[in-house]
Amino acid sequence: MNTEERIIDAVEASLNTIVAHVNGRAVTRRELSKAFDLVKDSDHWKNPINCVIKDPGQETLNLIEQSVAFFAGCETQITKSGKFVAISAAGYFNTLGA
């Protein structure tokens, strides 16, 4: 196995690692990453989060909330309005300063 293949294997293993429990089940880094992708700032993932999305349902909102805590180290504010949800968070830069 060459270096590139070892790196790919290591990244894949990392994504499949259980990193949290949400909705009564184990959740992998891959799942949290997909949830975070729904709300992270498009310019830089460490920026504050301010977005409005179509309400994905409570299970996904729980995943989003955990993903923001995991990746950005901050709490999420969620405001439902009809079929949409406003999501905001301080972001990694403001929370951890790096």
PyRosetta script that sets phi, psi and omega in degrees:
from pyrosetta import init, pose_from_sequence

init()
pose = pose_from_sequence("MNTEERIIDAVEASLNTIVAHVNGRAVTRRELSKAFDLVKDSDHWKNPINCVIKDPGQETLNLIEQSVAFFAGCETQITKSGKFVAISAAGYFNTLGA")
pose.set_psi(1, 129.4)
pose.set_omega(1, -179.9)
pose.set_phi(2, -85.8)
pose.set_psi(2, 176.4)
pose.set_omega(2, -176.1)
pose.set_phi(3, -60.7)
pose.set_psi(3, -44.1)
pose.set_omega(3, -179.5)
pose.set_phi(4, -61.2)
pose.set_psi(4, -42.5)
pose.set_omega(4, 179.4)
pose.set_phi(5, -65.4)
pose.set_psi(5, -37.7)
pose.set_omega(5, 177.7)
pose.set_phi(6, -65.1)
pose.set_psi(6, -39.7)
pose.set_omega(6, 178.1)
pose.set_phi(7, -65.1)
pose.set_psi(7, -45.2)
pose.set_omega(7, 178.5)
pose.set_phi(8, -60.0)
pose.set_psi(8, -43.9)
pose.set_omega(8, 177.9)
pose.set_phi(9, -62.3)
pose.set_psi(9, -40.7)
pose.set_omega(9, -179.5)
pose.set_phi(10, -66.5)
pose.set_psi(10, -41.7)
pose.set_omega(10, 178.3)
pose.set_phi(11, -64.7)
pose.set_psi(11, -44.3)
pose.set_omega(11, 179.4)
pose.set_phi(12, -61.3)
pose.set_psi(12, -42.9)
pose.set_omega(12, 178.3)
pose.set_phi(13, -63.0)
pose.set_psi(13, -40.5)
pose.set_omega(13, 178.6)
pose.set_phi(14, -62.1)
pose.set_psi(14, -43.1)
pose.set_omega(14, -179.1)
pose.set_phi(15, -66.0)
pose.set_psi(15, -27.3)
pose.set_omega(15, -179.3)
pose.set_phi(16, -91.7)
pose.set_psi(16, 2.8)
pose.set_omega(16, 179.4)
pose.set_phi(17, -75.0)
pose.set_psi(17, 134.8)
pose.set_omega(17, 175.3)
pose.set_phi(18, -74.4)
pose.set_psi(18, 124.0)
pose.set_omega(18, -175.9)
pose.set_phi(19, -121.1)
pose.set_psi(19, -8.9)
pose.set_omega(19, -178.0)
pose.set_phi(20, -161.7)
pose.set_psi(20, 171.6)
pose.set_omega(20, 171.4)
pose.set_phi(21, -125.8)
pose.set_psi(21, 122.7)
pose.set_omega(21, -178.0)
pose.set_phi(22, -135.4)
pose.set_psi(22, 139.6)
pose.set_omega(22, 179.0)
pose.set_phi(23, 56.5)
pose.set_psi(23, 32.6)
pose.set_omega(23, 176.8)
pose.set_phi(24, 76.0)
pose.set_psi(24, 16.9)
pose.set_omega(24, 179.2)
pose.set_phi(25, -141.5)
pose.set_psi(25, 159.7)
pose.set_omega(25, 177.5)
pose.set_phi(26, -70.4)
pose.set_psi(26, 141.1)
pose.set_omega(26, -177.6)
pose.set_phi(27, -127.2)
pose.set_psi(27, 135.5)
pose.set_omega(27, -179.6)
pose.set_phi(28, -88.8)
pose.set_psi(28, 164.5)
pose.set_omega(28, 175.5)
pose.set_phi(29, -59.4)
pose.set_psi(29, -36.8)
pose.set_omega(29, 178.9)
pose.set_phi(30, -59.5)
pose.set_psi(30, -44.9)
pose.set_omega(30, 179.9)
pose.set_phi(31, -64.3)
pose.set_psi(31, -42.7)
pose.set_omega(31, 178.0)
pose.set_phi(32, -65.5)
pose.set_psi(32, -36.9)
pose.set_omega(32, 178.6)
pose.set_phi(33, -62.7)
pose.set_psi(33, -42.6)
pose.set_omega(33, 178.7)
pose.set_phi(34, -64.8)
pose.set_psi(34, -39.1)
pose.set_omega(34, 178.3)
pose.set_phi(35, -67.2)
pose.set_psi(35, -42.1)
pose.set_omega(35, 179.5)
pose.set_phi(36, -64.3)
pose.set_psi(36, -36.3)
pose.set_omega(36, 178.2)
pose.set_phi(37, -59.1)
pose.set_psi(37, -26.1)
pose.set_omega(37, -179.9)
pose.set_phi(38, -69.2)
pose.set_psi(38, -24.6)
pose.set_omega(38, -171.6)
pose.set_phi(39, -126.7)
pose.set_psi(39, -14.4)
pose.set_omega(39, -175.2)
pose.set_phi(40, -63.5)
pose.set_psi(40, 153.7)
pose.set_omega(40, 178.4)
pose.set_phi(41, -63.2)
pose.set_psi(41, 137.6)
pose.set_omega(41, -175.9)
pose.set_phi(42, -74.3)
pose.set_psi(42, -22.4)
pose.set_omega(42, 179.1)
pose.set_phi(43, -80.2)
pose.set_psi(43, -40.2)
pose.set_omega(43, -179.7)
pose.set_phi(44, -160.8)
pose.set_psi(44, 130.3)
pose.set_omega(44, -174.9)
pose.set_phi(45, -63.4)
pose.set_psi(45, -19.1)
pose.set_omega(45, -179.6)
pose.set_phi(46, -86.6)
pose.set_psi(46, -8.0)
pose.set_omega(46, 179.4)
pose.set_phi(47, -70.3)
pose.set_psi(47, 164.6)
pose.set_omega(47, 174.0)
pose.set_phi(48, -57.4)
pose.set_psi(48, 153.4)
pose.set_omega(48, -179.9)
pose.set_phi(49, -104.8)
pose.set_psi(49, 124.1)
pose.set_omega(49, 175.7)
pose.set_phi(50, -146.8)
pose.set_psi(50, 104.4)
pose.set_omega(50, -178.5)
pose.set_phi(51, -150.4)
pose.set_psi(51, 163.2)
pose.set_omega(51, 173.3)
pose.set_phi(52, -126.0)
pose.set_psi(52, 127.5)
pose.set_omega(52, 179.5)
pose.set_phi(53, -129.9)
pose.set_psi(53, 160.3)
pose.set_omega(53, 173.2)
pose.set_phi(54, -64.2)
pose.set_psi(54, 136.2)
pose.set_omega(54, -177.1)
pose.set_phi(55, -56.8)
pose.set_psi(55, 114.0)
pose.set_omega(55, -177.7)
pose.set_phi(56, -86.9)
pose.set_psi(56, -0.8)
pose.set_omega(56, -177.1)
pose.set_phi(57, 99.7)
pose.set_psi(57, 157.9)
pose.set_omega(57, -172.6)
pose.set_phi(58, -63.7)
pose.set_psi(58, -37.2)
pose.set_omega(58, -179.8)
pose.set_phi(59, -61.0)
pose.set_psi(59, -45.0)
pose.set_omega(59, 178.7)
pose.set_phi(60, -70.0)
pose.set_psi(60, -36.6)
pose.set_omega(60, 176.0)
pose.set_phi(61, -61.4)
pose.set_psi(61, -38.5)
pose.set_omega(61, 176.1)
pose.set_phi(62, -62.9)
pose.set_psi(62, -40.8)
pose.set_omega(62, 176.8)
pose.set_phi(63, -64.5)
pose.set_psi(63, -42.1)
pose.set_omega(63, 178.5)
pose.set_phi(64, -61.1)
pose.set_psi(64, -46.1)
pose.set_omega(64, -179.9)
pose.set_phi(65, -59.1)
pose.set_psi(65, -44.5)
pose.set_omega(65, 178.6)
pose.set_phi(66, -68.0)
pose.set_psi(66, -36.4)
pose.set_omega(66, -179.6)
pose.set_phi(67, -66.2)
pose.set_psi(67, -38.2)
pose.set_omega(67, 178.1)
pose.set_phi(68, -66.0)
pose.set_psi(68, -42.3)
pose.set_omega(68, 176.8)
pose.set_phi(69, -62.0)
pose.set_psi(69, -41.6)
pose.set_omega(69, -177.2)
pose.set_phi(70, -68.7)
pose.set_psi(70, -48.8)
pose.set_omega(70, -174.2)
pose.set_phi(71, -88.1)
pose.set_psi(71, -35.1)
pose.set_omega(71, -174.9)
pose.set_phi(72, -106.5)
pose.set_psi(72, -13.4)
pose.set_omega(72, 176.9)
pose.set_phi(73, 71.2)
pose.set_psi(73, 26.3)
pose.set_omega(73, -178.0)
pose.set_phi(74, -139.1)
pose.set_psi(74, 170.0)
pose.set_omega(74, 178.5)
pose.set_phi(75, -83.9)
pose.set_psi(75, 155.8)
pose.set_omega(75, -179.6)
pose.set_phi(76, -109.2)
pose.set_psi(76, 136.1)
pose.set_omega(76, 172.2)
pose.set_phi(77, -103.5)
pose.set_psi(77, 125.2)
pose.set_omega(77, -177.5)
pose.set_phi(78, -122.4)
pose.set_psi(78, 125.8)
pose.set_omega(78, 179.1)
pose.set_phi(79, -126.2)
pose.set_psi(79, 116.7)
pose.set_omega(79, 179.1)
pose.set_phi(80, -87.7)
pose.set_psi(80, 141.3)
pose.set_omega(80, 176.8)
pose.set_phi(81, -147.0)
pose.set_psi(81, 98.4)
pose.set_omega(81, -178.1)
pose.set_phi(82, 63.2)
pose.set_psi(82, -123.9)
pose.set_omega(82, -178.4)
pose.set_phi(83, -89.7)
pose.set_psi(83, 5.9)
pose.set_omega(83, -176.8)
pose.set_phi(84, -122.3)
pose.set_psi(84, 160.8)
pose.set_omega(84, 180.0)
pose.set_phi(85, -134.1)
pose.set_psi(85, 128.3)
pose.set_omega(85, 173.4)
pose.set_phi(86, -94.1)
pose.set_psi(86, 130.2)
pose.set_omega(86, -177.7)
pose.set_phi(87, -125.5)
pose.set_psi(87, 129.4)
pose.set_omega(87, 177.1)
pose.set_phi(88, -140.0)
pose.set_psi(88, 152.6)
pose.set_omega(88, 178.1)
pose.set_phi(89, -160.0)
pose.set_psi(89, 152.8)
pose.set_omega(89, -177.7)
pose.set_phi(90, -61.3)
pose.set_psi(90, -34.1)
pose.set_omega(90, -179.5)
pose.set_phi(91, 90.8)
pose.set_psi(91, 163.9)
pose.set_omega(91, -175.8)
pose.set_phi(92, -62.4)
pose.set_psi(92, -47.7)
pose.set_omega(92, -178.4)
pose.set_phi(93, -56.5)
pose.set_psi(93, -48.0)
pose.set_omega(93, -177.4)
pose.set_phi(94, -72.7)
pose.set_psi(94, -30.0)
pose.set_omega(94, -176.7)
pose.set_phi(95, -84.3)
pose.set_psi(95, -45.8)
pose.set_omega(95, -174.3)
pose.set_phi(96, -109.0)
pose.set_psi(96, -11.2)
pose.set_omega(96, 174.2)
pose.set_phi(97, 71.3)
pose.set_psi(97, 19.3)
pose.set_omega(97, -179.7)
pose.set_phi(98, -126.0)
pose.dump_pdb("model.pdb")
